[in-house]
Amino acid sequence: MINYNYLTDFKLVEETHFDSWIINSCKTEGFMVQELNYIFCDDEYLLKINQDYLQHDYLTDIITFDYVSGKNVSGDLYISIDRVKENAEEFKVSFENELKRVMVHGVLHLMGYSDKSETATTEMRAKEEEKIKLFHVEQ
């Protein structure tokens, strides 16, 4: 089950397309979605979570809380729409593409991928691109 919660004016269009894409992205890695909660918020909200739970005092695009059990993917994924918009401009990509990258980035973390080293980050970016391409196949 995938839930979408909106704490900003932003709303996903066609949530079911995102459901199919995320479920398929997990399947391609040998995982099944148990429960994912996407919470779309603003910078201020996510900064508070970052400070309160991770003791980090900086803005970020996503914070993922991992509740994975074996190959069953579960977690809460908080996404700052403000950061996604700014990242899209900075990286000269569409908002939609950057949103998909951030959404799947959190799920990849839940499936064990990291971005704590240069090698891991390179692998993470390749997986993000691979999974973004799956979105278009699903449609």
C-alpha positions, 0 to 999 in steps of 0.5 A: 500500500502506498499513501500520499499525504500533502502538507502543501498545495502540491498534489500528484496527478494520477497517483495510481501511475506513481503506485504502479511505478514504485511497486514495479521499481521495487519488484525489479530489485526483488522487493515488495511494497508493504507500506510506503507513506509519502509526505509532501511538505515544505522546507520549514517542515522538513528542516524541523524533522531534520533538526529534531530526529537527525540533529542536522541543521540544514535543508534537504529534499528527502528524509526517509524513515526505514521500517523495512522487514526482509524484502518487504519495503516499508517507510515514511518518506518526507519530501520538500517540494521547495527543495525539489523545485530548487533542485530542478532549476539548479540541475536544469531538469523538469520539476516532474523528473526531479520529483520522480528522482527524489521519490525513487531515491528514498525507496532505493535507500529502503532497499539498501542503496547508499549515497555515503561514498562517491562509488555508492552515489554513482550507483545510486544515480544510475539506479535512479535513472533506471527507475525513472525510465520505468515510469514511462514504460508503465504509462 
